[in-house]
Amino acid sequence: MSFLSIDADLASAFSLAAQQNSYPLLKRCQLIAQDTDDNLPSYARNIIISLSSEPEFFAPEDWKFDRLDRGQSIRLQERLLRPYYDKLSGLSL
């Protein structure tokens, strides 16, 4: 079992129009330190959460946290993605 987990609500589809209208791809994201196993560490330090896509449609984003204790959760700050407009404009549903 992993000590850290992510609970996220992602948009089911995304386009250039969605980005231009500030529609978030990542609606809600929370980092959770599990509290169910005494064999797990009591905290995690120097945590970096990275968001990227393959193929690369937007510039990668990182969130950094100093420490997260067992049983604690942190909501990641919402950010507008920095898309590569030429790639998004070529998409179709």
mmCIF file as gemmi writes it, N, C-alpha and C atoms, coordinates in Angstrom:
data_model
loop_
_atom_site.group_PDB
_atom_site.id
_atom_site.type_symbol
_atom_site.label_atom_id
_atom_site.label_alt_id
_atom_site.label_comp_id
_atom_site.label_asym_id
_atom_site.label_entity_id
_atom_site.label_seq_id
_atom_site.pdbx_PDB_ins_code
_atom_site.Cartn_x
_atom_site.Cartn_y
_atom_site.Cartn_z
_atom_site.occupancy
_atom_site.B_iso_or_equiv
_atom_site.pdbx_formal_charge
_atom_site.auth_seq_id
_atom_site.auth_asym_id
_atom_site.pdbx_PDB_model_num
ATOM 1 N N . MET Axp A 1 ? 0.843 -1.191 0 1 0 ? 1 A 1
ATOM 2 C CA . MET Axp A 1 ? 0 0 0 1 0 ? 1 A 1
ATOM 3 C C . MET Axp A 1 ? 0.882 1.245 0 1 0 ? 1 A 1
ATOM 4 N N . SER Axp A 2 ? 0.463 2.229 -0.739 1 0 ? 2 A 1
ATOM 5 C CA . SER Axp A 2 ? 1.21 3.479 -0.846 1 0 ? 2 A 1
ATOM 6 C C . SER Axp A 2 ? 0.815 4.433 0.277 1 0 ? 2 A 1
ATOM 7 N N . PHE Axp A 3 ? 1.786 5.199 0.756 1 0 ? 3 A 1
ATOM 8 C CA . PHE Axp A 3 ? 1.544 6.165 1.823 1 0 ? 3 A 1
ATOM 9 C C . PHE Axp A 3 ? 0.761 7.371 1.321 1 0 ? 3 A 1
ATOM 10 N N . LEU Axp A 4 ? 1.079 7.837 0.108 1 0 ? 4 A 1
ATOM 11 C CA . LEU Axp A 4 ? 0.424 9.013 -0.467 1 0 ? 4 A 1
ATOM 12 C C . LEU Axp A 4 ? -0.494 8.597 -1.608 1 0 ? 4 A 1
ATOM 13 N N . SER Axp A 5 ? -1.636 9.26 -1.706 1 0 ? 5 A 1
ATOM 14 C CA . SER Axp A 5 ? -2.55 9.022 -2.827 1 0 ? 5 A 1
ATOM 15 C C . SER Axp A 5 ? -3.111 10.363 -3.293 1 0 ? 5 A 1
ATOM 16 N N . ILE Axp A 6 ? -3.639 10.359 -4.5 1 0 ? 6 A 1
ATOM 17 C CA . ILE Axp A 6 ? -4.222 11.566 -5.083 1 0 ? 6 A 1
ATOM 18 C C . ILE Axp A 6 ? -5.683 11.296 -5.394 1 0 ? 6 A 1
ATOM 19 N N . ASP Axp A 7 ? -6.538 12.22 -4.988 1 0 ? 7 A 1
ATOM 20 C CA . ASP Axp A 7 ? -7.958 12.179 -5.319 1 0 ? 7 A 1
ATOM 21 C C . ASP Axp A 7 ? -8.219 13.387 -6.213 1 0 ? 7 A 1
ATOM 22 N N . ALA Axp A 8 ? -8.587 13.131 -7.473 1 0 ? 8 A 1
ATOM 23 C CA . ALA Axp A 8 ? -8.737 14.23 -8.433 1 0 ? 8 A 1
ATOM 24 C C . ALA Axp A 8 ? -10.027 14.104 -9.221 1 0 ? 8 A 1
ATOM 25 N N . ASP Axp A 9 ? -10.545 15.249 -9.625 1 0 ? 9 A 1
ATOM 26 C CA . ASP Axp A 9 ? -11.718 15.328 -10.492 1 0 ? 9 A 1
ATOM 27 C C . ASP Axp A 9 ? -11.246 15.998 -11.782 1 0 ? 9 A 1
ATOM 28 N N . LEU Axp A 10 ? -11.183 15.219 -12.868 1 0 ? 10 A 1
ATOM 29 C CA . LEU Axp A 10 ? -10.684 15.717 -14.143 1 0 ? 10 A 1
ATOM 30 C C . LEU Axp A 10 ? -11.829 15.904 -15.13 1 0 ? 10 A 1
ATOM 31 N N . ALA Axp A 11 ? -11.679 16.868 -16.016 1 0 ? 11 A 1
ATOM 32 C CA . ALA Axp A 11 ? -12.661 17.062 -17.084 1 0 ? 11 A 1
ATOM 33 C C . ALA Axp A 11 ? -12.599 15.861 -18.019 1 0 ? 11 A 1
ATOM 34 N N . SER Axp A 12 ? -13.745 15.413 -18.518 1 0 ? 12 A 1
ATOM 35 C CA . SER Axp A 12 ? -13.776 14.254 -19.405 1 0 ? 12 A 1
ATOM 36 C C . SER Axp A 12 ? -13.297 14.593 -20.814 1 0 ? 12 A 1
ATOM 37 N N . ALA Axp A 13 ? -13.346 15.868 -21.186 1 0 ? 13 A 1
ATOM 38 C CA . ALA Axp A 13 ? -12.874 16.329 -22.493 1 0 ? 13 A 1
ATOM 39 C C . ALA Axp A 13 ? -12.282 17.721 -22.314 1 0 ? 13 A 1
ATOM 40 N N . PHE Axp A 14 ? -11.387 18.082 -23.216 1 0 ? 14 A 1
ATOM 41 C CA . PHE Axp A 14 ? -10.756 19.394 -23.124 1 0 ? 14 A 1
ATOM 42 C C . PHE Axp A 14 ? -10.425 19.868 -24.526 1 0 ? 14 A 1
ATOM 43 N N . SER Axp A 15 ? -10.532 21.182 -24.747 1 0 ? 15 A 1
ATOM 44 C CA . SER Axp A 15 ? -10.281 21.749 -26.071 1 0 ? 15 A 1
ATOM 45 C C . SER Axp A 15 ? -9.733 23.167 -25.929 1 0 ? 15 A 1
ATOM 46 N N . LEU Axp A 16 ? -9.391 23.742 -27.06 1 0 ? 16 A 1
ATOM 47 C CA . LEU Axp A 16 ? -8.929 25.131 -27.067 1 0 ? 16 A 1
ATOM 48 C C . LEU Axp A 16 ? -10.029 26.061 -26.562 1 0 ? 16 A 1
ATOM 49 N N . ALA Axp A 17 ? -11.274 25.812 -26.977 1 0 ? 17 A 1
ATOM 50 C CA . ALA Axp A 17 ? -12.395 26.643 -26.515 1 0 ? 17 A 1
ATOM 51 C C . ALA Axp A 17 ? -12.571 26.537 -25.002 1 0 ? 17 A 1
ATOM 52 N N . ALA Axp A 18 ? -12.419 25.337 -24.456 1 0 ? 18 A 1
ATOM 53 C CA . ALA Axp A 18 ? -12.529 25.163 -23.001 1 0 ? 18 A 1
ATOM 54 C C . ALA Axp A 18 ? -11.456 25.975 -22.289 1 0 ? 18 A 1
ATOM 55 N N . GLN Axp A 19 ? -10.233 25.938 -22.796 1 0 ? 19 A 1
ATOM 56 C CA . GLN Axp A 19 ? -9.142 26.696 -22.18 1 0 ? 19 A 1
ATOM 57 C C . GLN Axp A 19 ? -9.411 28.196 -22.274 1 0 ? 19 A 1
ATOM 58 N N . GLN Axp A 20 ? -9.879 28.664 -23.419 1 0 ? 20 A 1
ATOM 59 C CA . GLN Axp A 20 ? -10.123 30.094 -23.605 1 0 ? 20 A 1
ATOM 60 C C . GLN Axp A 20 ? -11.268 30.588 -22.729 1 0 ? 20 A 1
ATOM 61 N N . ASN Axp A 21 ? -12.168 29.696 -22.32 1 0 ? 21 A 1
ATOM 62 C CA . ASN Axp A 21 ? -13.268 30.067 -21.439 1 0 ? 21 A 1
ATOM 63 C C . ASN Axp A 21 ? -12.984 29.724 -19.978 1 0 ? 21 A 1
ATOM 64 N N . SER Axp A 22 ? -11.715 29.481 -19.66 1 0 ? 22 A 1
ATOM 65 C CA . SER Axp A 22 ? -11.259 29.197 -18.29 1 0 ? 22 A 1
ATOM 66 C C . SER Axp A 22 ? -11.92 27.958 -17.685 1 0 ? 22 A 1
ATOM 67 N N . TYR Axp A 23 ? -12.285 27 -18.525 1 0 ? 23 A 1
ATOM 68 C CA . TYR Axp A 23 ? -12.835 25.741 -18.042 1 0 ? 23 A 1
ATOM 69 C C . TYR Axp A 23 ? -11.657 24.885 -17.575 1 0 ? 23 A 1
ATOM 70 N N . PRO Axp A 24 ? -11.647 24.471 -16.322 1 0 ? 24 A 1
ATOM 71 C CA . PRO Axp A 24 ? -10.469 23.759 -15.816 1 0 ? 24 A 1
ATOM 72 C C . PRO Axp A 24 ? -10.42 22.301 -16.267 1 0 ? 24 A 1
ATOM 73 N N . LEU Axp A 25 ? -9.243 21.854 -16.637 1 0 ? 25 A 1
ATOM 74 C CA . LEU Axp A 25 ? -9.012 20.44 -16.913 1 0 ? 25 A 1
ATOM 75 C C . LEU Axp A 25 ? -8.957 19.674 -15.595 1 0 ? 25 A 1
ATOM 76 N N . LEU Axp A 26 ? -8.26 20.235 -14.642 1 0 ? 26 A 1
ATOM 77 C CA . LEU Axp A 26 ? -8.13 19.668 -13.304 1 0 ? 26 A 1
ATOM 78 C C . LEU Axp A 26 ? -9.041 20.473 -12.383 1 0 ? 26 A 1
ATOM 79 N N . LYS Axp A 27 ? -10.222 19.919 -12.071 1 0 ? 27 A 1
ATOM 80 C CA . LYS Axp A 27 ? -11.229 20.663 -11.32 1 0 ? 27 A 1
ATOM 81 C C . LYS Axp A 27 ? -10.934 20.681 -9.824 1 0 ? 27 A 1
ATOM 82 N N . ARG Axp A 28 ? -10.456 19.55 -9.32 1 0 ? 28 A 1
ATOM 83 C CA . ARG Axp A 28 ? -10.165 19.449 -7.892 1 0 ? 28 A 1
ATOM 84 C C . ARG Axp A 28 ? -9.117 18.364 -7.725 1 0 ? 28 A 1
ATOM 85 N N . CYS Axp A 29 ? -8.113 18.642 -6.916 1 0 ? 29 A 1
ATOM 86 C CA . CYS Axp A 29 ? -7.072 17.651 -6.691 1 0 ? 29 A 1
ATOM 87 C C . CYS Axp A 29 ? -6.601 17.756 -5.246 1 0 ? 29 A 1
ATOM 88 N N . GLN Axp A 30 ? -6.545 16.615 -4.599 1 0 ? 30 A 1
ATOM 89 C CA . GLN Axp A 30 ? -6.183 16.563 -3.185 1 0 ? 30 A 1
ATOM 90 C C . GLN Axp A 30 ? -5.127 15.476 -2.985 1 0 ? 30 A 1
ATOM 91 N N . LEU Axp A 31 ? -4.081 15.806 -2.252 1 0 ? 31 A 1
ATOM 92 C CA . LEU Axp A 31 ? -3.043 14.855 -1.883 1 0 ? 31 A 1
ATOM 93 C C . LEU Axp A 31 ? -3.356 14.351 -0.486 1 0 ? 31 A 1
ATOM 94 N N . ILE Axp A 32 ? -3.394 13.027 -0.317 1 0 ? 32 A 1
ATOM 95 C CA . ILE Axp A 32 ? -3.815 12.422 0.943 1 0 ? 32 A 1
ATOM 96 C C . ILE Axp A 32 ? -2.722 11.508 1.472 1 0 ? 32 A 1
ATOM 97 N N . ALA Axp A 33 ? -2.359 11.692 2.738 1 0 ? 33 A 1
ATOM 98 C CA . ALA Axp A 33 ? -1.426 10.786 3.423 1 0 ? 33 A 1
ATOM 99 C C . ALA Axp A 33 ? -2.268 9.764 4.183 1 0 ? 33 A 1
ATOM 100 N N . GLN Axp A 34 ? -2.144 8.507 3.817 1 0 ? 34 A 1
ATOM 101 C CA . GLN Axp A 34 ? -2.964 7.441 4.4 1 0 ? 34 A 1
ATOM 102 C C . GLN Axp A 34 ? -2.718 7.297 5.907 1 0 ? 34 A 1
ATOM 103 N N . ASP Axp A 35 ? -3.744 6.865 6.598 1 0 ? 35 A 1
ATOM 104 C CA . ASP Axp A 35 ? -3.648 6.663 8.046 1 0 ? 35 A 1
ATOM 105 C C . ASP Axp A 35 ? -4.188 5.287 8.43 1 0 ? 35 A 1
ATOM 106 N N . THR Axp A 36 ? -4.009 4.307 7.547 1 0 ? 36 A 1
ATOM 107 C CA . THR Axp A 36 ? -4.628 3.005 7.778 1 0 ? 36 A 1
ATOM 108 C C . THR Axp A 36 ? -3.641 1.904 8.145 1 0 ? 36 A 1
ATOM 109 N N . ASP Axp A 37 ? -2.356 2.142 8.057 1 0 ? 37 A 1
ATOM 110 C CA . ASP Axp A 37 ? -1.368 1.089 8.275 1 0 ? 37 A 1
ATOM 111 C C . ASP Axp A 37 ? -0.245 1.607 9.171 1 0 ? 37 A 1
ATOM 112 N N . ASP Axp A 38 ? -0.052 0.975 10.318 1 0 ? 38 A 1
ATOM 113 C CA . ASP Axp A 38 ? 0.993 1.413 11.247 1 0 ? 38 A 1
ATOM 114 C C . ASP Axp A 38 ? 2.397 1.158 10.705 1 0 ? 38 A 1
ATOM 115 N N . ASN Axp A 39 ? 2.528 0.362 9.645 1 0 ? 39 A 1
ATOM 116 C CA . ASN Axp A 39 ? 3.833 0.105 9.045 1 0 ? 39 A 1
ATOM 117 C C . ASN Axp A 39 ? 4.28 1.233 8.121 1 0 ? 39 A 1
ATOM 118 N N . LEU Axp A 40 ? 3.367 2.151 7.82 1 0 ? 40 A 1
ATOM 119 C CA . LEU Axp A 40 ? 3.698 3.284 6.964 1 0 ? 40 A 1
ATOM 120 C C . LEU Axp A 40 ? 4.403 4.358 7.781 1 0 ? 40 A 1
ATOM 121 N N . PRO Axp A 41 ? 5.191 5.208 7.126 1 0 ? 41 A 1
ATOM 122 C CA . PRO Axp A 41 ? 5.864 6.297 7.857 1 0 ? 41 A 1
ATOM 123 C C . PRO Axp A 41 ? 4.852 7.272 8.448 1 0 ? 41 A 1
ATOM 124 N N . SER Axp A 42 ? 5.296 8.045 9.446 1 0 ? 42 A 1
ATOM 125 C CA . SER Axp A 42 ? 4.391 8.996 10.096 1 0 ? 42 A 1
ATOM 126 C C . SER Axp A 42 ? 4.282 10.312 9.327 1 0 ? 42 A 1
ATOM 127 N N . TYR Axp A 43 ? 5.175 10.551 8.364 1 0 ? 43 A 1
ATOM 128 C CA . TYR Axp A 43 ? 5.101 11.763 7.546 1 0 ? 43 A 1
ATOM 129 C C . TYR Axp A 43 ? 5.92 11.574 6.266 1 0 ? 43 A 1
ATOM 130 N N . ALA Axp A 44 ? 5.662 12.452 5.29 1 0 ? 44 A 1
ATOM 131 C CA . ALA Axp A 44 ? 6.452 12.529 4.058 1 0 ? 44 A 1
ATOM 132 C C . ALA Axp A 44 ? 6.999 13.943 3.962 1 0 ? 44 A 1
ATOM 133 N N . ARG Axp A 45 ? 8.207 14.072 3.429 1 0 ? 45 A 1
ATOM 134 C CA . ARG Axp A 45 ? 8.852 15.39 3.303 1 0 ? 45 A 1
ATOM 135 C C . ARG Axp A 45 ? 9.277 15.635 1.865 1 0 ? 45 A 1
ATOM 136 N N . ASN Axp A 46 ? 9.42 16.927 1.538 1 0 ? 46 A 1
ATOM 137 C CA . ASN Axp A 46 ? 9.917 17.366 0.227 1 0 ? 46 A 1
ATOM 138 C C . ASN Axp A 46 ? 9.141 16.699 -0.911 1 0 ? 46 A 1
ATOM 139 N N . ILE Axp A 47 ? 7.847 16.909 -0.914 1 0 ? 47 A 1
ATOM 140 C CA . ILE Axp A 47 ? 6.938 16.281 -1.877 1 0 ? 47 A 1
ATOM 141 C C . ILE Axp A 47 ? 6.799 17.186 -3.103 1 0 ? 47 A 1
ATOM 142 N N . ILE Axp A 48 ? 6.896 16.589 -4.275 1 0 ? 48 A 1
ATOM 143 C CA . ILE Axp A 48 ? 6.672 17.315 -5.523 1 0 ? 48 A 1
ATOM 144 C C . ILE Axp A 48 ? 5.638 16.531 -6.325 1 0 ? 48 A 1
ATOM 145 N N . ILE Axp A 49 ? 4.537 17.189 -6.656 1 0 ? 49 A 1
ATOM 146 C CA . ILE Axp A 49 ? 3.501 16.617 -7.51 1 0 ? 49 A 1
ATOM 147 C C . ILE Axp A 49 ? 3.644 17.281 -8.873 1 0 ? 49 A 1
ATOM 148 N N . SER Axp A 50 ? 3.79 16.477 -9.932 1 0 ? 50 A 1
ATOM 149 C CA . SER Axp A 50 ? 3.964 17.005 -11.28 1 0 ? 50 A 1
ATOM 150 C C . SER Axp A 50 ? 2.786 16.589 -12.148 1 0 ? 50 A 1
ATOM 151 N N . LEU Axp A 51 ? 2.297 17.534 -12.948 1 0 ? 51 A 1
ATOM 152 C CA . LEU Axp A 51 ? 1.217 17.269 -13.891 1 0 ? 51 A 1
ATOM 153 C C . LEU Axp A 51 ? 1.75 17.514 -15.296 1 0 ? 51 A 1
ATOM 154 N N . SER Axp A 52 ? 1.605 16.506 -16.153 1 0 ? 52 A 1
ATOM 155 C CA . SER Axp A 52 ? 2.024 16.635 -17.551 1 0 ? 52 A 1
ATOM 156 C C . SER Axp A 52 ? 1.095 15.77 -18.395 1 0 ? 52 A 1
ATOM 157 N N . SER Axp A 53 ? 1.217 15.871 -19.698 1 0 ? 53 A 1
ATOM 158 C CA . SER Axp A 53 ? 0.392 15.053 -20.59 1 0 ? 53 A 1
ATOM 159 C C . SER Axp A 53 ? 1.274 14.4 -21.65 1 0 ? 53 A 1
ATOM 160 N N . GLU Axp A 54 ? 0.777 13.307 -22.185 1 0 ? 54 A 1
ATOM 161 C CA . GLU Axp A 54 ? 1.459 12.607 -23.27 1 0 ? 54 A 1
ATOM 162 C C . GLU Axp A 54 ? 0.417 12.247 -24.318 1 0 ? 54 A 1
ATOM 163 N N . PRO Axp A 55 ? 0.399 12.844 -25.488 1 0 ? 55 A 1
ATOM 164 C CA . PRO Axp A 55 ? 1.359 13.83 -25.976 1 0 ? 55 A 1
ATOM 165 C C . PRO Axp A 55 ? 1.251 15.143 -25.208 1 0 ? 55 A 1
ATOM 166 N N . GLU Axp A 56 ? 2.231 15.965 -25.359 1 0 ? 56 A 1
ATOM 167 C CA . GLU Axp A 56 ? 2.355 17.188 -24.561 1 0 ? 56 A 1
ATOM 168 C C . GLU Axp A 56 ? 1.448 18.286 -25.123 1 0 ? 56 A 1
ATOM 169 N N . PHE Axp A 57 ? 0.307 18.531 -24.429 1 0 ? 57 A 1
ATOM 170 C CA . PHE Axp A 57 ? -0.639 19.558 -24.851 1 0 ? 57 A 1
ATOM 171 C C . PHE Axp A 57 ? -0.539 20.833 -24.019 1 0 ? 57 A 1
ATOM 172 N N . PHE Axp A 58 ? 0.141 20.775 -22.895 1 0 ? 58 A 1
ATOM 173 C CA . PHE Axp A 58 ? 0.302 21.953 -22.041 1 0 ? 58 A 1
ATOM 174 C C . PHE Axp A 58 ? 1.642 21.87 -21.328 1 0 ? 58 A 1
ATOM 175 N N . ALA Axp A 59 ? 2.088 23.023 -20.846 1 0 ? 59 A 1
ATOM 176 C CA . ALA Axp A 59 ? 3.348 23.075 -20.115 1 0 ? 59 A 1
ATOM 177 C C . ALA Axp A 59 ? 3.177 22.357 -18.773 1 0 ? 59 A 1
ATOM 178 N N . PRO Axp A 60 ? 4.14 21.558 -18.375 1 0 ? 60 A 1
ATOM 179 C CA . PRO Axp A 60 ? 4.044 20.844 -17.096 1 0 ? 60 A 1
ATOM 180 C C . PRO Axp A 60 ? 3.914 21.811 -15.918 1 0 ? 60 A 1
ATOM 181 N N . GLU Axp A 61 ? 3.225 21.36 -14.887 1 0 ? 61 A 1
ATOM 182 C CA . GLU Axp A 61 ? 3.037 22.132 -13.654 1 0 ? 61 A 1
ATOM 183 C C . GLU Axp A 61 ? 3.531 21.296 -12.472 1 0 ? 61 A 1
ATOM 184 N N . ASP Axp A 62 ? 4.121 21.96 -11.496 1 0 ? 62 A 1
ATOM 185 C CA . ASP Axp A 62 ? 4.575 21.3 -10.27 1 0 ? 62 A 1
ATOM 186 C C . ASP Axp A 62 ? 3.978 21.977 -9.05 1 0 ? 62 A 1
ATOM 187 N N . TRP Axp A 63 ? 3.637 21.176 -8.042 1 0 ? 63 A 1
ATOM 188 C CA . TRP Axp A 63 ? 3.225 21.654 -6.732 1 0 ? 63 A 1
ATOM 189 C C . TRP Axp A 63 ? 4.225 21.089 -5.733 1 0 ? 63 A 1
ATOM 190 N N . LYS Axp A 64 ? 4.696 21.924 -4.817 1 0 ? 64 A 1
ATOM 191 C CA . LYS Axp A 64 ? 5.697 21.484 -3.843 1 0 ? 64 A 1
ATOM 192 C C . LYS Axp A 64 ? 5.167 21.665 -2.426 1 0 ? 64 A 1
ATOM 193 N N . PHE Axp A 65 ? 5.426 20.653 -1.606 1 0 ? 65 A 1
ATOM 194 C CA . PHE Axp A 65 ? 5.014 20.678 -0.203 1 0 ? 65 A 1
ATOM 195 C C . PHE Axp A 65 ? 6.19 20.253 0.664 1 0 ? 65 A 1
ATOM 196 N N . ASP Axp A 66 ? 6.367 20.935 1.783 1 0 ? 66 A 1
ATOM 197 C CA . ASP Axp A 66 ? 7.455 20.604 2.686 1 0 ? 66 A 1
ATOM 198 C C . ASP Axp A 66 ? 7.207 19.306 3.444 1 0 ? 66 A 1
ATOM 199 N N . ARG Axp A 67 ? 5.977 19.139 3.938 1 0 ? 67 A 1
ATOM 200 C CA . ARG Axp A 67 ? 5.702 17.982 4.793 1 0 ? 67 A 1
ATOM 201 C C . ARG Axp A 67 ? 4.205 17.667 4.786 1 0 ? 67 A 1
ATOM 202 N N . LEU Axp A 68 ? 3.901 16.387 4.888 1 0 ? 68 A 1
ATOM 203 C CA . LEU Axp A 68 ? 2.531 15.931 5.009 1 0 ? 68 A 1
ATOM 204 C C . LEU Axp A 68 ? 2.525 14.794 6.024 1 0 ? 68 A 1
ATOM 205 N N . ASP Axp A 69 ? 1.795 14.974 7.116 1 0 ? 69 A 1
ATOM 206 C CA . ASP Axp A 69 ? 1.725 13.966 8.174 1 0 ? 69 A 1
ATOM 207 C C . ASP Axp A 69 ? 0.684 12.906 7.849 1 0 ? 69 A 1
ATOM 208 N N . ARG Axp A 70 ? 0.856 11.723 8.418 1 0 ? 70 A 1
ATOM 209 C CA . ARG Axp A 70 ? -0.092 10.631 8.226 1 0 ? 70 A 1
ATOM 210 C C . ARG Axp A 70 ? -1.484 11.091 8.649 1 0 ? 70 A 1
ATOM 211 N N . GLY Axp A 71 ? -2.479 10.809 7.817 1 0 ? 71 A 1
ATOM 212 C CA . GLY Axp A 71 ? -3.858 11.213 8.093 1 0 ? 71 A 1
ATOM 213 C C . GLY Axp A 71 ? -4.204 12.608 7.631 1 0 ? 71 A 1
ATOM 214 N N . GLN Axp A 72 ? -3.243 13.371 7.172 1 0 ? 72 A 1
ATOM 215 C CA . GLN Axp A 72 ? -3.465 14.736 6.712 1 0 ? 72 A 1
ATOM 216 C C . GLN Axp A 72 ? -3.729 14.746 5.212 1 0 ? 72 A 1
ATOM 217 N N . SER Axp A 73 ? -4.439 15.758 4.731 1 0 ? 73 A 1
ATOM 218 C CA . SER Axp A 73 ? -4.629 15.942 3.293 1 0 ? 73 A 1
ATOM 219 C C . SER Axp A 73 ? -4.444 17.41 2.95 1 0 ? 73 A 1
ATOM 220 N N . ILE Axp A 74 ? -4.039 17.648 1.718 1 0 ? 74 A 1
ATOM 221 C CA . ILE Axp A 74 ? -3.81 19.009 1.24 1 0 ? 74 A 1
ATOM 222 C C . ILE Axp A 74 ? -4.464 19.141 -0.129 1 0 ? 74 A 1
ATOM 223 N N . ARG Axp A 75 ? -5.225 20.195 -0.304 1 0 ? 75 A 1
ATOM 224 C CA . ARG Axp A 75 ? -5.82 20.468 -1.612 1 0 ? 75 A 1
ATOM 225 C C . ARG Axp A 75 ? -4.809 21.25 -2.447 1 0 ? 75 A 1
ATOM 226 N N . LEU Axp A 76 ? -4.547 20.766 -3.654 1 0 ? 76 A 1
ATOM 227 C CA . LEU Axp A 76 ? -3.61 21.45 -4.531 1 0 ? 76 A 1
ATOM 228 C C . LEU Axp A 76 ? -4.237 22.731 -5.048 1 0 ? 76 A 1
ATOM 229 N N . GLN Axp A 77 ? -3.468 23.784 -5.064 1 0 ? 77 A 1
ATOM 230 C CA . GLN Axp A 77 ? -3.94 25.084 -5.532 1 0 ? 77 A 1
ATOM 231 C C . GLN Axp A 77 ? -4.353 24.974 -6.999 1 0 ? 77 A 1
ATOM 232 N N . GLU Axp A 78 ? -5.52 25.523 -7.325 1 0 ? 78 A 1
ATOM 233 C CA . GLU Axp A 78 ? -5.989 25.495 -8.713 1 0 ? 78 A 1
ATOM 234 C C . GLU Axp A 78 ? -5.119 26.4 -9.567 1 0 ? 78 A 1
ATOM 235 N N . ARG Axp A 79 ? -4.812 25.928 -10.766 1 0 ? 79 A 1
ATOM 236 C CA . ARG Axp A 79 ? -4.006 26.698 -11.712 1 0 ? 79 A 1
ATOM 237 C C . ARG Axp A 79 ? -4.592 26.537 -13.108 1 0 ? 79 A 1
ATOM 238 N N . LEU Axp A 80 ? -4.561 27.613 -13.863 1 0 ? 80 A 1
ATOM 239 C CA . LEU Axp A 80 ? -4.903 27.507 -15.278 1 0 ? 80 A 1
ATOM 240 C C . LEU Axp A 80 ? -3.686 26.935 -15.983 1 0 ? 80 A 1
ATOM 241 N N . LEU Axp A 81 ? -3.914 25.945 -16.82 1 0 ? 81 A 1
ATOM 242 C CA . LEU Axp A 81 ? -2.812 25.342 -17.553 1 0 ? 81 A 1
ATOM 243 C C . LEU Axp A 81 ? -2.345 26.275 -18.653 1 0 ? 81 A 1
ATOM 244 N N . ARG Axp A 82 ? -1.095 26.134 -19.009 1 0 ? 82 A 1
ATOM 245 C CA . ARG Axp A 82 ? -0.515 26.915 -20.103 1 0 ? 82 A 1
ATOM 246 C C . ARG Axp A 82 ? -0.441 26.002 -21.33 1 0 ? 82 A 1
ATOM 247 N N . PRO Axp A 83 ? -1.501 26.053 -22.156 1 0 ? 83 A 1
ATOM 248 C CA . PRO Axp A 83 ? -1.583 25.113 -23.276 1 0 ? 83 A 1
ATOM 249 C C . PRO Axp A 83 ? -0.655 25.498 -24.425 1 0 ? 83 A 1
ATOM 250 N N . TYR Axp A 84 ? -0.362 24.501 -25.233 1 0 ? 84 A 1
ATOM 251 C CA . TYR Axp A 84 ? 0.306 24.731 -26.503 1 0 ? 84 A 1
ATOM 252 C C . TYR Axp A 84 ? -0.839 24.882 -27.509 1 0 ? 84 A 1
ATOM 253 N N . TYR Axp A 85 ? -1.185 26.123 -27.832 1 0 ? 85 A 1
ATOM 254 C CA . TYR Axp A 85 ? -2.373 26.432 -28.622 1 0 ? 85 A 1
ATOM 255 C C . TYR Axp A 85 ? -2.372 25.755 -29.997 1 0 ? 85 A 1
ATOM 256 N N . ASP Axp A 86 ? -1.205 25.64 -30.611 1 0 ? 86 A 1
ATOM 257 C CA . ASP Axp A 86 ? -1.165 24.995 -31.93 1 0 ? 86 A 1
ATOM 258 C C . ASP Axp A 86 ? -1.607 23.533 -31.864 1 0 ? 86 A 1
ATOM 259 N N . LYS Axp A 87 ? -1.298 22.838 -30.79 1 0 ? 87 A 1
ATOM 260 C CA . LYS Axp A 87 ? -1.727 21.449 -30.643 1 0 ? 87 A 1
ATOM 261 C C . LYS Axp A 87 ? -3.22 21.365 -30.306 1 0 ? 87 A 1
ATOM 262 N N . LEU Axp A 88 ? -3.695 22.227 -29.421 1 0 ? 88 A 1
ATOM 263 C CA . LEU Axp A 88 ? -5.123 22.199 -29.057 1 0 ? 88 A 1
ATOM 264 C C . LEU Axp A 88 ? -6.009 22.579 -30.242 1 0 ? 88 A 1
ATOM 265 N N . SER Axp A 89 ? -5.56 23.519 -31.071 1 0 ? 89 A 1
ATOM 266 C CA . SER Axp A 89 ? -6.388 23.96 -32.187 1 0 ? 89 A 1
ATOM 267 C C . SER Axp A 89 ? -6.565 22.864 -33.239 1 0 ? 89 A 1
ATOM 268 N N . GLY Axp A 90 ? -5.683 21.884 -33.255 1 0 ? 90 A 1
ATOM 269 C CA . GLY Axp A 90 ? -5.799 20.792 -34.217 1 0 ? 90 A 1
ATOM 270 C C . GLY Axp A 90 ? -6.64 19.626 -33.738 1 0 ? 90 A 1
ATOM 271 N N . LEU Axp A 91 ? -7.164 19.703 -32.515 1 0 ? 91 A 1
ATOM 272 C CA . LEU Axp A 91 ? -7.965 18.61 -31.97 1 0 ? 91 A 1
ATOM 273 C C . LEU Axp A 91 ? -9.406 18.674 -32.459 1 0 ? 91 A 1
ATOM 274 N N . SER Axp A 92 ? -10.015 17.53 -32.579 1 0 ? 92 A 1
ATOM 275 C CA . SER Axp A 92 ? -11.437 17.458 -32.871 1 0 ? 92 A 1
ATOM 276 C C . SER Axp A 92 ? -12.024 16.298 -32.091 1 0 ? 92 A 1
ATOM 277 N N . LEU Axp A 93 ? -13.32 16.351 -31.793 1 0 ? 93 A 1
ATOM 278 C CA . LEU Axp A 93 ? -13.973 15.284 -31.021 1 0 ? 93 A 1
ATOM 279 C C . LEU Axp A 93 ? -14.496 14.206 -31.913 1 0 ? 93 A 1
